[in-house]
Amino acid sequence: MVRSVGPRLLRDILGPPLFFYGGWKSTGNVFVGVALGTAFSVLAYAYERRQGRPGMITRVVLAFVLLQAIVGIVTNSATAYLVQPAALGVANGLFWLGSVAVGRPLAGIFAREVFPVDEETRASGEYHAVFRYVSLLFGIFFVVIAAVQLGVLLTVGIGAFVATRVLDAIGILVMVVYCVRYIGQHLGVQLGFSADGSVSIDRHGSSALAGAGELQHPVDVSRAEIEAVR
């Protein structure tokens, strides 16, 4: 999974800001940077769609990329262009934490689209406890990493902000691996984890856990890739 997902995470998290930064620094023109960053994101989106990966979340991500480009062009500001994903990360994290507070953890909702969850398992206390914990972890992670990025961007500068995106990519990958293992340990039998640790789910769905980060980073994890974690 790391070999498959890692390059995509690096591409989707680092690609747009690096292309923007390169175009902006080399020409001194925000519009050039916005055009390069947006073009990179659109090409990545098209590639993922050709690979048959899920389209709903990636379409939302593409819409955000276009909105980000519009804001960057209208404001003619590099900071305004780059601050948007970090601000969205804060909102995304608060949304996950809110889902825990109201008793409908998002990780459990995503899981129903990935794992073969029967009604009895879905109604169990252990199911709710596991996905409440996972949702809490993702919510805290998204808020903290986005807050760090906002602070770095606004106080240190754009170059340092781009560097924090590497930590973001590593953190997301670590979170996905840890949470898939945690779910398998507590609900392995109920969710179709076989004795050898593989998951009996088809290859074209997106991971419930990777889907958590797609609103910030348009990367999909196929269901077959979840098997590699186990």
C-alpha positions as CSV (number, residue, x, y, z in Angstrom):
1,M,0.0,0.0,0.0
2,V,2.8,2.4,0.9
3,R,4.4,1.9,-2.5
4,S,1.1,2.5,-4.3
5,V,-0.4,5.3,-2.2
6,G,2.7,7.1,-1.2
7,P,3.6,8.5,-4.7
8,R,0.0,9.6,-5.2
9,L,0.0,11.4,-1.9
10,L,3.2,13.2,-2.7
11,R,1.9,14.1,-6.1
12,D,-1.4,15.5,-5.0
13,I,-0.1,17.3,-1.8
14,L,3.2,18.6,-3.2
15,G,2.5,18.9,-6.9
16,P,0.1,21.9,-7.1
17,P,2.0,24.1,-4.6
18,L,5.4,23.3,-6.1
19,F,4.1,24.0,-9.6
20,F,2.6,27.2,-8.4
21,Y,5.7,28.2,-6.5
22,G,8.0,27.5,-9.4
23,G,5.8,29.4,-11.9
24,W,5.3,32.3,-9.5
25,K,9.0,32.6,-8.4
26,S,10.4,32.3,-12.0
27,T,8.1,34.9,-13.5
28,G,7.0,37.0,-10.6
29,N,3.5,36.6,-11.9
30,V,0.8,35.0,-9.7
31,F,-1.4,34.2,-12.7
32,V,1.4,32.0,-14.2
33,G,1.7,30.1,-10.9
34,V,-2.1,29.7,-10.6
35,A,-2.3,28.4,-14.1
36,L,0.5,25.8,-13.6
37,G,-0.8,24.6,-10.2
38,T,-4.4,24.3,-11.6
39,A,-3.2,22.5,-14.7
40,F,-1.3,20.0,-12.6
41,S,-4.4,19.3,-10.4
42,V,-6.7,18.9,-13.5
43,L,-4.2,16.5,-15.2
44,A,-4.0,14.5,-11.9
45,Y,-7.8,14.3,-11.7
46,A,-8.1,13.2,-15.3
47,Y,-5.5,10.5,-14.7
48,E,-7.3,9.1,-11.6
49,R,-10.6,9.0,-13.5
50,R,-8.9,7.0,-16.3
51,Q,-7.7,4.6,-13.7
52,G,-11.3,3.9,-12.7
53,R,-11.1,5.4,-9.2
54,P,-14.2,6.8,-7.6
55,G,-15.5,10.1,-9.0
56,M,-17.7,11.7,-6.4
57,I,-15.0,13.0,-4.0
58,T,-12.6,13.7,-6.8
59,R,-15.2,15.9,-8.5
60,V,-15.6,17.8,-5.3
61,V,-11.8,18.2,-5.1
62,L,-11.7,19.4,-8.7
63,A,-14.4,22.0,-8.0
64,F,-12.3,23.2,-5.1
65,V,-9.2,23.4,-7.2
66,L,-11.1,25.6,-9.7
67,L,-12.4,27.8,-6.9
68,Q,-8.9,28.1,-5.5
69,A,-7.7,29.3,-8.9
70,I,-10.5,31.9,-9.2
71,V,-9.6,33.3,-5.8
72,G,-5.9,33.4,-6.6
73,I,-6.6,35.2,-9.9
74,V,-9.1,37.7,-8.4
75,T,-6.9,38.6,-5.5
76,N,-3.6,38.4,-7.4
77,S,-2.1,37.0,-4.1
78,A,0.1,34.0,-3.6
79,T,-0.9,33.8,0.0
80,A,-4.6,34.0,-0.8
81,Y,-4.1,31.1,-3.3
82,L,-2.2,28.9,-0.9
83,V,-4.1,29.6,2.3
84,Q,-7.3,28.0,1.0
85,P,-6.4,24.3,1.3
86,A,-5.1,24.9,4.9
87,A,-8.4,26.7,5.8
88,L,-10.4,23.9,4.2
89,G,-8.3,21.5,6.4
90,V,-9.4,23.2,9.5
91,A,-13.1,23.1,8.4
92,N,-12.7,19.4,7.4
93,G,-11.2,18.5,10.8
94,L,-13.9,20.4,12.7
95,F,-16.5,18.6,10.6
96,W,-15.1,15.2,11.6
97,L,-15.0,16.2,15.3
98,G,-18.5,17.4,15.0
99,S,-19.6,14.1,13.6
100,V,-18.2,12.4,16.8
101,A,-20.0,15.0,19.0
102,V,-23.4,14.3,17.4
103,G,-22.9,10.5,17.5
104,R,-22.6,9.9,13.8
105,P,-18.8,9.4,13.2
106,L,-17.9,9.9,9.6
107,A,-15.4,7.0,9.5
108,G,-18.4,4.6,10.2
109,I,-20.4,6.2,7.4
110,F,-17.5,5.8,4.9
111,A,-16.9,2.2,6.1
112,R,-20.4,1.1,5.1
113,E,-19.4,1.9,1.5
114,V,-16.2,-0.1,1.7
115,F,-16.7,-3.1,4.1
116,P,-19.6,-5.6,4.0
117,V,-21.2,-4.4,7.2
118,D,-24.4,-6.2,8.3
119,E,-27.1,-4.5,10.4
120,E,-26.1,-6.4,13.6
121,T,-22.5,-5.2,13.4
122,R,-23.5,-1.7,12.5
123,A,-25.7,-1.6,15.6
124,S,-23.1,-2.9,18.0
125,G,-21.4,-0.8,20.6
126,E,-17.9,-2.0,19.5
127,Y,-18.6,-0.8,15.9
128,H,-19.5,2.7,17.1
129,A,-16.6,2.8,19.6
130,V,-14.1,1.9,16.9
131,F,-15.2,4.4,14.3
132,R,-15.8,7.1,16.9
133,Y,-12.1,6.7,17.9
134,V,-11.0,6.7,14.2
135,S,-13.1,9.8,13.4
136,L,-11.7,11.5,16.5
137,L,-8.1,10.8,15.4
138,F,-8.7,12.1,11.9
139,G,-10.5,15.2,13.1
140,I,-7.7,16.1,15.5
141,F,-5.0,15.4,12.8
142,F,-6.7,17.5,10.2
143,V,-7.2,20.5,12.6
144,V,-3.6,20.3,13.9
145,I,-1.8,19.9,10.6
146,A,-3.9,22.6,9.0
147,A,-3.4,25.0,11.9
148,V,0.4,24.4,11.6
149,Q,0.3,25.1,7.8
150,L,-1.7,28.3,8.3
151,G,0.7,29.5,11.0
152,V,3.7,28.8,8.9
153,L,2.2,30.4,5.8
154,L,1.2,33.6,7.5
155,T,4.2,34.0,9.8
156,V,7.2,32.3,8.1
157,G,6.5,32.4,4.4
158,I,5.5,30.4,1.3
159,G,8.7,28.4,1.0
160,A,8.3,27.0,4.5
161,F,4.6,26.4,3.9
162,V,5.5,24.1,0.9
163,A,7.8,22.2,3.2
164,T,5.0,21.5,5.7
165,R,3.1,19.7,2.9
166,V,5.7,16.9,3.1
167,L,4.7,16.4,6.8
168,D,1.1,16.4,5.7
169,A,1.6,13.6,3.2
170,I,3.6,11.5,5.6
171,G,1.0,12.1,8.3
172,I,-2.0,11.1,6.1
173,L,-0.3,7.9,5.1
174,V,0.6,6.9,8.6
175,M,-2.9,7.6,9.7
176,V,-4.4,5.4,7.0
177,V,-2.1,2.5,7.8
178,Y,-2.6,2.7,11.5
179,C,-6.4,3.1,11.4
180,V,-6.9,0.2,8.9
181,R,-4.8,-2.0,11.2
182,Y,-6.8,-0.8,14.3
183,I,-10.1,-1.5,12.6
184,G,-8.9,-5.0,11.5
185,Q,-7.8,-5.8,15.1
186,H,-11.2,-4.9,16.6
187,L,-13.7,-5.7,13.8
188,G,-11.8,-8.0,11.5
189,V,-14.2,-10.9,11.5
190,Q,-17.3,-8.7,11.2
191,L,-15.9,-6.6,8.4
192,G,-14.6,-9.5,6.3
193,F,-10.9,-9.7,7.2
194,S,-9.9,-13.2,6.5
195,A,-7.6,-15.3,8.6
196,D,-4.6,-14.3,6.5
197,G,-5.4,-10.6,7.0
198,S,-6.8,-9.7,3.6
199,V,-10.0,-7.9,3.1
200,S,-12.8,-9.5,1.0
201,I,-13.8,-6.3,-0.9
202,D,-13.6,-5.4,-4.6
203,R,-10.8,-3.3,-6.1
204,H,-12.6,-0.2,-7.4
205,G,-14.0,1.4,-4.2
206,S,-12.2,4.1,-2.3
207,S,-10.9,3.6,1.2
208,A,-13.1,4.9,3.9
209,L,-10.1,6.3,5.6
210,A,-8.3,7.7,2.6
211,G,-11.6,9.3,1.6
212,A,-11.3,11.3,4.8
213,G,-8.4,13.3,3.3
214,E,-9.6,13.6,-0.2
215,L,-11.3,16.9,0.4
216,Q,-7.8,18.3,1.0
217,H,-5.8,15.9,-1.2
218,P,-7.4,14.2,-4.2
219,V,-5.9,10.8,-3.7
220,D,-7.9,7.6,-3.9
221,V,-6.9,4.3,-2.3
222,S,-8.4,1.3,-4.0
223,R,-10.0,-1.4,-1.9
224,A,-7.4,-3.9,-3.0
225,E,-4.7,-1.6,-1.6
226,I,-6.2,-1.9,1.8
227,E,-5.3,-5.6,1.7
228,A,-1.6,-4.7,1.6
229,V,-1.9,-2.9,4.9
230,R,-2.9,-6.2,6.6
